[in-house]
Amino acid sequence: MNADLLVDGWTIYLWLVVGALILIAVVFGIRWAMRNEQFDEDIKYVMFTEDDRERMSPEEYTKSREVIAQQIKRREELSGHR
């Protein structure tokens, strides 16, 4: 490869192409996450168990049980089990 063919300033085009590819990948990643329910506001309630009942307010405990029931139902829907 002849070094004279690569004049100064060619690397900016390489960076522009790489940057555009990264932006496209980010858009597809966010699109996938939205379609697969990855931005769930109630995800914090999934980590609680029955042992955490005394540390939670009654409203939080009720909410955590509702969220877990919804998660189980949704997993069954997605996996095709009834």
Secondary structure as a PSIPRED ss2 file (coil, helix, strand):
# PSIPRED VFORMAT (PSIPRED V4.0)

   1 M C   1.000  0.000  0.000
   2 N C   1.000  0.000  0.000
   3 A H   0.000  1.000  0.000
   4 D H   0.000  1.000  0.000
   5 L H   0.000  1.000  0.000
   6 L C   1.000  0.000  0.000
   7 V C   1.000  0.000  0.000
   8 D C   1.000  0.000  0.000
   9 G C   1.000  0.000  0.000
  10 W C   1.000  0.000  0.000
  11 T H   0.000  1.000  0.000
  12 I H   0.000  1.000  0.000
  13 Y H   0.000  1.000  0.000
  14 L H   0.000  1.000  0.000
  15 W H   0.000  1.000  0.000
  16 L H   0.000  1.000  0.000
  17 V H   0.000  1.000  0.000
  18 V H   0.000  1.000  0.000
  19 G H   0.000  1.000  0.000
  20 A H   0.000  1.000  0.000
  21 L H   0.000  1.000  0.000
  22 I H   0.000  1.000  0.000
  23 L H   0.000  1.000  0.000
  24 I H   0.000  1.000  0.000
  25 A H   0.000  1.000  0.000
  26 V H   0.000  1.000  0.000
  27 V H   0.000  1.000  0.000
  28 F H   0.000  1.000  0.000
  29 G H   0.000  1.000  0.000
  30 I H   0.000  1.000  0.000
  31 R H   0.000  1.000  0.000
  32 W H   0.000  1.000  0.000
  33 A H   0.000  1.000  0.000
  34 M H   0.000  1.000  0.000
  35 R H   0.000  1.000  0.000
  36 N C   1.000  0.000  0.000
  37 E C   1.000  0.000  0.000
  38 Q C   1.000  0.000  0.000
  39 F C   1.000  0.000  0.000
  40 D C   1.000  0.000  0.000
  41 E H   0.000  1.000  0.000
  42 D H   0.000  1.000  0.000
  43 I H   0.000  1.000  0.000
  44 K H   0.000  1.000  0.000
  45 Y H   0.000  1.000  0.000
  46 V C   1.000  0.000  0.000
  47 M C   1.000  0.000  0.000
  48 F C   1.000  0.000  0.000
  49 T C   1.000  0.000  0.000
  50 E H   0.000  1.000  0.000
  51 D H   0.000  1.000  0.000
  52 D H   0.000  1.000  0.000
  53 R H   0.000  1.000  0.000
  54 E H   0.000  1.000  0.000
  55 R H   0.000  1.000  0.000
  56 M C   1.000  0.000  0.000
  57 S C   1.000  0.000  0.000
  58 P H   0.000  1.000  0.000
  59 E H   0.000  1.000  0.000
  60 E H   0.000  1.000  0.000
  61 Y H   0.000  1.000  0.000
  62 T H   0.000  1.000  0.000
  63 K H   0.000  1.000  0.000
  64 S H   0.000  1.000  0.000
  65 R H   0.000  1.000  0.000
  66 E H   0.000  1.000  0.000
  67 V H   0.000  1.000  0.000
  68 I H   0.000  1.000  0.000
  69 A H   0.000  1.000  0.000
  70 Q H   0.000  1.000  0.000
  71 Q H   0.000  1.000  0.000
  72 I H   0.000  1.000  0.000
  73 K H   0.000  1.000  0.000
  74 R H   0.000  1.000  0.000
  75 R H   0.000  1.000  0.000
  76 E H   0.000  1.000  0.000
  77 E H   0.000  1.000  0.000
  78 L H   0.000  1.000  0.000
  79 S H   0.000  1.000  0.000
  80 G C   1.000  0.000  0.000
  81 H C   1.000  0.000  0.000
  82 R C   1.000  0.000  0.000
